[in-house]
């Protein structure tokens, strides 16, 4: 995957271990995510995804579980060539600091499917039907 480094502190995305699903993304600047607030973390990189791919920004599991830090607005289309900036949310009661060079999120690549929506009078029947939240049991 072609990666353009846009900042002197930018690092190439990297897998933590062989077989990992996500490529780690690194902050190029210190960023404080305020308690019960949000912040943006610059990665200093731009990427060129293949036309059949979409990039999804996900939180790192340890940061999420241990510190209640989550990511948002995390879809990267294959046509996007700008800097990847990670939106971070802090659901804890204390500020959280990412230092420059630290991993802030992970980039997961998925196959992209395109469909052509069309209006229909009725949908095909299914086993589940219109049953929604909690309808499949515990």
Buried (B, 14 or more C-beta within 10 A) or exposed (E): EEBEBBBEBBBEBEEEEEEEEBBBBBBBBEBEBEEEEEBEBBBBBBBEBEEEBBBBBBBBEEBBEEBBBBBEEBEBEBEBEEBBBBBBBBEEEEEBEBEBEBBBBBBBBEEBEEEEEEEEEEEEEEEEEEEEEEEEEE
